[in-house]
Amino acid sequence: MIAQTIFLGVLGPWQIVLIVAVVLLLFGGKKIPELMRGLGSGIKEFKDASKEEDKLGSESKESKS
């Protein structure tokens, strides 16, 4: 949490604009929605997997008790 605050504190508005411009130049406007869609589905899969892990972990703890 602290590292995230420090990282965001270092980036100013001009640095963010520069990063966005570089990403647009590298990937182009057509590829960015595809990349974001892939990122979103990856995050969703990760959350689903972590929920399953938590569910399995709680079931094994209950069976041990």
N, C-alpha and C positions, 0 to 999 in steps of 0.2 A: 504494500500500500504506500509506504513511504517512497520507494523507488519510483512508483508511478507518478506521485506528486512531484518529485524532483524532476523527472523526465519531462512532464508537461510544463513545468516551470521554466525549463531551459528553452523550449520551443516557443518562439514568438510568432506573430501572425505572418510575417514575411517568410519565415522558414517554412511554415505550413503551405503557403502559396507556392513556394519554390518546389516543395516535395510533390504537390499535386500536379504542377506543370511538368515535372520530370516523368511522373507516372503516366500522364497523358501522352507525352512524347514517346515513351517506351512502348506502351501497349495500345495506344490509339483509343478513340472513343467507342469503337465497336466491341473491343475485347473486355473493357472494364465491367460491363454488366455481367458477362459470362464469368469473369473472375470473382465478382461479388456473390453471384449465385453459387458458385463452387465453394466459396468461403463459408457462406451461410449454411449450405448443406453439410459441410464438414463440422461446423460448430454444433449443428443439430445432432449429428451422429455422435459426436463426443458427449454431449449432454445426455443422450439416450443411453449410451454405454455406461456413463458414470451413474445414472439412476439405476440401471440393472445391477451394477456392481454394489451399490449401496443396498439394494433390495436383497441380493444374495448374501451380502455380509451380515445384514440384520437377521436374516433367516438362520444363518449358521450360528450366530450368537444365541438366538432363542433356542435352538436345538441343543446347544451345550449346557444351557441353564437348567 
